[in-house]
Amino acid sequence: MPFTIISSTPGPTTTERILELILTHPEGITVKTLSDRLNRPVSMINYCLKDLKGAKFIQAKFNLENKQWVYYPVSYFKNKK
């Protein structure tokens, strides 16, 4: 079966787009919402979120009511102190 190698498209990366969405949603945003908005698989969103958390751009908090992780900009937690 032949396959085609595709090249990346110009513009912001998925990680940059995720960070932009999180920054514009200071009340928090879930993985599912990010996946739906960006039309990317949840696995890719989780991979990018791991990088953003490691770089300390975002933080996560588990919502017991919805049983989902909610992602916030770091500034959200700094303002809560």
Rosetta blueprint (number, residue, H / E / L):
1 M L
2 P L
3 F L
4 T L
5 I L
6 I L
7 S L
8 S L
9 T L
10 P L
11 G L
12 P L
13 T L
14 T H
15 T H
16 E H
17 R H
18 I H
19 L H
20 E H
21 L H
22 I H
23 L H
24 T L
25 H L
26 P L
27 E L
28 G L
29 I E
30 T E
31 V H
32 K H
33 T H
34 L H
35 S H
36 D H
37 R H
38 L H
39 N L
40 R L
41 P L
42 V H
43 S H
44 M H
45 I H
46 N H
47 Y H
48 C H
49 L H
50 K H
51 D H
52 L H
53 K H
54 G H
55 A L
56 K L
57 F L
58 I E
59 Q E
60 A E
61 K E
62 F E
63 N E
64 L L
65 E L
66 N L
67 K L
68 Q E
69 W E
70 V E
71 Y E
72 Y E
73 P E
74 V H
75 S H
76 Y H
77 F H
78 K H
79 N H
80 K H
81 K L
